[in-house]
Amino acid sequence: MSQQEDALQTLTTHVTELRTRIMWCLFAMVAGTIIAYFFKEHIYAFLVEPLAKAMDGTGTNRMIFTNLPEMFFTYLRISFFAGCFLTFPFILWQIWIFVAPGLYKNEKMVFLPYLVATPVLFLLGGALVYYFLMPTAWHFFLTFQSTGAETGLPIQLEQKVGEYLDIVMTLIFAFGLSFQLPVLLTLLARAGIVSVAAMRSARKYAIVAVFSLAAVITPPDVISQISLAIPLCGLYEISILCAARIEKARNAKSA
C-alpha cells in the first residue's frame, strides 16, 4: 500500500506541476497578445509589406474589408499570432522546467541543444516565407491583372485584409513547424527508434511524403508547395547526417 500511495503522490505531484506550467504558458500567451495589440498597426504593416511592394505601380495599392467588425477581429488574430511568437522562448523554458528534474546531467546536456534549435529553425522557416516565398509568389500572382484590352473588362485585385493575413500566418506557421524535421528525426535517432540505414532506405518515400505534406499545409499553388518541399528535402538530408554522427558516437562509446 505504501508503494501505491507513493506512486499516487508522485503522479499527483507531476500532474500539479504540469497544470502549473500550462497555466503559466497560457498566461504568457494572453499577456503577449495584449502587448502585441498595442503594436497592431506596426505588425500589420510588417506582414503586408511584401504585398505592398509587389503592388507598387500596379494601380491596386489598397486592401479592403467587407464587414464592420472584420478589422477588429483581424487585429486580434495578428496580435495573438505575434504574442505566440513573442512568448515562444518562455513556453520552451516552461517545458524545460517541467522536464529537467527527471533528467540526469548528461541527458540535460543532450536535450538542451534541441531546446535551442527549435526556435531557431522556426524563425528560419518563417524568414524563408517572408523574405523569399511571399515576394516571389505575390509578384507572380499580380501578373494576372489586366487593363481590359485583352479580356474586354479589367481584372484587378481586391484583396480582403483578413483573407490575406490568414494566408500569411498559415504559411509562416506551416514553414516554421515543418522546419522542426531535423529536431524530430535526430531525437528519434538518439532514442534508437529510427536508424540511419532506415532513413536512407526510406529517402524516396520521404520525398513523396514531403511533397504531399507541402500540398496539404500550403495554399493551393505550385510555388508555395515547391518552396516548402525543397528545403524540407534538404533538412531531411541534414537529419541523416546528424543521425549518422549520433550513431557513430554511440557505437564508439559502446565499443
Order of alpha helices (4+ residues) and beta strands (2+ residues): alpha-alpha-alpha-alpha-alpha-alpha-alpha-alpha-alpha-alpha
